[in-house]
Amino acid sequence: MKKGYFVVLLFLPFFFLAVKQLDNSKNITGNSFPFNSSKTLQVGDEFRYVVSYSFISLGEIKIKVTGRNLKDGITSYNAIGYIDSYSGLPFVDLHQVYETVMTNDYYSDFFRGVIQHKEYKTFTEYNFDYPASSVSIKKGKVKPYQLWTDSTTQVEKKYQDGLSILFYAMMNSGQDKTINLPCFVNEEKVNTKVNFYSKREPVEIDAVDYEIDCVRLDGHTDFVSVFGLTGNFEGWFTNDEVSVPVIAKMKVIIGNVTLELVEWKREGWKPPKYN
């Protein structure tokens, strides 16, 4: 099961952003759900999660905002996600790194994924050129460098990758909305349905000694994402301007897993208390 059964929240996807800023070209259609401009990201934001299957801790996911870019008054972000299984597990040995460059409305501009195999690493890159309605695809081996795939295909709208979708969800949580998000995964154009809710819910995690004020989302995907996500998922995000994913429950290749926030780095921030 080398393809992986961890997920970046979806929302990391959804799990789980080098930058070229894009404008909103008039020929890009299908993205009618605007992002919530009251939400904010900060360079250095870092969130660590433990992934568990039943009562077994499988590994960790770490998400970090690594860059902020300003061009023509428009802001975009870089982020990176690390996925690592714990050593000594008999049925999983997973080490993956995913990078994304996001447009100003939190769609994918560039995506790179690196997977550690037993004896070598492989990479996949998607470089979107929305004004030209195209995406270039490169796949190969890291060391020694070998390029196995170098192709281009047409895109008629903006797409999410396996990591940018997480930040899209963060920036749009707390609304009563439903959207089918176009995703470019495994060189396929697919959709992920996401339902956002504004109702506040209390959530408990081991990292704090009080109930956290959260809002929920859920959804469904019919394809297998880069992290193994498939089928139904749900997650709870903090009900504030940071909108940190706190808990996620989802179906992956091996069954149902839970992701729980265990550590964070955000200047001046702590999870909001539910009252």
C-alpha positions in Angstrom: 0.0 0.0 0.0 2.7 2.4 -0.9 0.3 5.0 -2.3 -0.5 6.0 1.3 -3.4 6.0 3.6 -2.8 9.2 5.4 -4.5 12.3 4.2 -3.9 15.8 4.6 -7.2 16.8 5.9 -8.9 17.4 2.6 -9.1 19.8 2.9 -5.1 18.4 3.0 -7.8 18.0 1.7 -7.7 18.8 1.7 -3.8 17.7 3.8 -2.8 19.3 3.8 2.2 27.2 -1.0 8.3 29.5 -5.5 5.4 31.6 -6.6 3.9 33.0 -9.7 0.9 35.2 -9.1 -2.1 34.7 -11.2 -4.9 37.1 -12.1 -8.5 36.2 -12.4 -8.7 35.8 -16.2 -12.2 36.1 -17.6 -11.9 32.8 -19.4 -11.5 30.8 -16.2 -15.0 29.7 -15.1 -16.6 27.4 -12.6 -15.2 28.9 -9.4 -18.2 30.9 -8.2 -17.7 30.3 -4.5 -15.5 33.2 -3.2 -13.0 32.8 -0.4 -13.6 34.4 3.0 -11.4 37.5 3.1 -11.8 37.8 6.9 -9.6 34.7 7.4 -5.8 35.2 7.6 -2.6 33.1 7.1 0.8 34.0 8.6 4.1 32.9 7.3 5.4 30.5 9.9 2.0 29.1 10.8 2.7 25.5 11.6 0.2 22.8 12.7 1.1 19.2 13.7 -1.4 16.3 13.7 -1.3 12.7 14.9 -3.0 10.2 12.6 -4.6 7.2 14.3 -6.4 4.1 13.1 -8.7 2.7 15.8 -6.4 2.9 18.9 -3.1 2.7 16.9 -1.1 5.8 16.2 0.2 5.5 12.7 2.2 8.7 12.3 2.1 12.5 12.0 1.3 15.2 9.5 2.8 18.7 9.7 1.5 21.6 7.7 3.5 24.9 7.5 2.9 28.2 5.7 6.4 29.0 4.2 5.9 32.2 2.2 3.8 35.2 1.4 4.0 36.9 -2.0 2.6 40.3 -3.0 2.3 41.2 -6.7 0.2 44.0 -8.1 -1.5 44.4 -4.7 -2.5 40.7 -4.7 -1.3 38.3 -2.0 -0.5 34.6 -2.5 1.0 32.0 -0.2 3.4 29.0 -0.2 2.9 26.0 2.0 4.4 22.6 2.6 3.1 19.3 4.2 5.1 16.5 5.7 3.6 13.0 6.2 5.6 10.5 8.1 4.6 7.1 9.6 6.1 6.0 12.9 9.0 3.5 12.7 8.4 -0.1 13.7 4.9 -0.4 12.3 4.4 -3.7 10.4 2.0 -2.5 7.7 3.1 1.0 6.8 6.3 2.9 5.9 5.3 6.2 4.5 7.3 9.4 4.0 6.0 12.1 1.7 6.5 15.8 1.2 3.9 18.0 -0.6 4.4 21.6 -1.6 1.8 24.0 -3.1 1.8 27.5 -4.4 -1.7 29.1 -4.1 -3.4 31.7 -6.2 -4.9 34.7 -4.4 -8.2 32.8 -4.1 -6.6 29.6 -2.8 -6.5 27.4 -5.9 -3.4 25.6 -7.0 -0.8 27.5 -9.0 2.0 24.9 -8.6 2.2 21.5 -6.9 5.1 19.2 -6.1 4.9 15.9 -4.3 7.9 13.8 -3.3 7.5 10.2 -2.1 10.2 8.2 -0.4 10.3 4.6 -1.6 12.6 2.0 -0.1 15.6 2.8 -2.3 14.8 6.0 -4.1 12.5 9.1 -4.2 10.0 10.0 -6.9 8.4 13.4 -7.7 5.3 14.7 -9.4 4.9 18.4 -10.4 1.9 20.3 -11.8 2.6 23.8 -13.0 -0.7 25.6 -13.9 -0.8 28.3 -16.5 -4.4 29.5 -16.2 -4.2 32.4 -18.8 -3.1 29.7 -21.3 -5.6 27.2 -20.0 -2.9 24.6 -19.5 -1.0 22.6 -16.9 2.4 21.1 -17.4 3.1 17.7 -15.8 6.5 16.3 -14.8 7.1 13.0 -13.1 10.3 11.2 -12.4 13.1 10.1 -10.0 14.9 12.6 -7.7 18.4 11.1 -7.3 19.8 10.4 -9.8 17.5 12.8 -11.6 15.4 11.0 -14.2 12.4 12.6 -16.1 9.8 9.9 -16.8 6.9 12.1 -17.9 6.9 15.6 -19.5 3.6 16.6 -20.9 0.9 19.3 -21.1 -2.8 19.1 -20.9 -5.7 21.7 -21.1 -7.5 23.0 -18.1 -10.7 25.0 -18.5 -10.9 26.3 -14.9 -8.8 26.6 -11.7 -8.1 23.4 -9.9 -7.1 22.3 -6.4 -4.2 20.0 -5.6 -3.9 17.6 -2.6 -2.7 20.4 -0.3 -4.1 23.7 -1.5 -7.6 22.3 -0.9 -6.9 22.4 2.9 -6.2 26.1 2.8 -9.2 26.7 0.6 -11.3 25.0 3.3 -9.7 27.0 6.1 -10.4 30.3 4.3 -14.0 29.4 3.7 -15.0 27.6 6.9 -18.0 28.9 8.9 -20.3 29.6 6.0 -23.4 27.7 5.0 -22.4 26.7 1.5 -21.9 23.6 -0.6 -19.5 23.4 -3.5 -18.0 20.9 -5.9 -14.3 21.7 -6.0 -12.4 20.8 -9.2 -9.3 18.8 -8.3 -6.3 17.7 -10.4 -5.1 14.5 -8.8 -3.1 11.7 -10.3 -3.3 13.6 -13.7 -7.1 13.3 -13.6 -9.7 16.1 -13.4 -12.1 15.1 -10.6 -14.4 16.8 -8.1 -14.7 16.9 -4.3 -18.0 17.9 -2.8 -17.6 20.0 0.4 -20.4 21.1 2.7 -19.6 24.1 4.9 -21.6 24.9 8.1 -21.8 27.9 10.3 -23.2 26.2 13.4 -20.8 26.3 16.3 -19.8 23.0 18.0 -17.6 22.2 21.0 -14.6 19.9 20.3 -12.2 18.3 22.8 -8.6 17.4 22.1 -5.8 16.2 24.4 -3.7 19.3 23.7 -6.0 21.7 25.6 -8.0 21.4 28.8 -11.2 23.0 27.6 -13.7 22.7 24.8 -12.7 24.4 21.5 -15.1 26.6 19.6 -15.4 25.0 16.2 -17.4 24.9 13.0 -17.8 21.8 10.9 -17.5 20.7 7.3 -18.1 17.4 5.5 -18.0 16.0 2.1 -17.4 13.2 -0.3 -14.9 12.2 -3.0 -15.2 9.3 -5.5 -11.5 9.1 -6.3 -8.4 8.1 -4.4 -6.4 11.2 -3.6 -2.6 11.4 -3.3 -2.9 10.7 0.5 -5.3 7.8 0.1 -8.5 9.8 0.8 -11.6 8.3 -0.7 -15.3 8.4 0.2 -16.7 10.5 3.1 -14.8 12.9 5.3 -15.6 15.4 8.0 -13.6 18.0 9.9 -13.8 20.7 12.6 -12.1 24.0 12.3 -11.6 26.7 14.9 -14.3 29.4 14.8 -12.0 32.4 14.5 -9.9 34.3 12.0 -7.2 31.5 11.9 -9.6 28.6 11.2 -7.2 25.9 12.2 -8.2 22.3 11.5 -8.6 20.6 14.9 -10.1 17.1 14.2 -10.6 15.3 10.9 -12.3 11.9 10.4 -12.1 10.2 7.0 -12.1 7.1 5.0 -8.8 6.1 3.5 -7.4 2.9 1.8 -7.1 0.9 5.1 -10.3 2.1 6.7 -11.4 5.0 8.9 -8.7 7.3 10.4 -8.7 10.3 12.7 -6.3 13.3 12.6 -6.0 15.3 15.8 -4.2 18.6 16.4 -1.4 18.1 18.9 0.9 21.2 18.5 0.8 24.6 16.8 3.0 27.6 16.1 1.0 30.8 15.5 2.1 34.1 17.1 -0.4 35.2 19.8 -2.8 32.4 19.0 -4.5 29.7 21.1 -7.6 27.7 20.3 -10.8 29.7 21.1 -12.8 28.5 24.0 -16.4 27.4 23.5 -18.9 29.1 25.7 
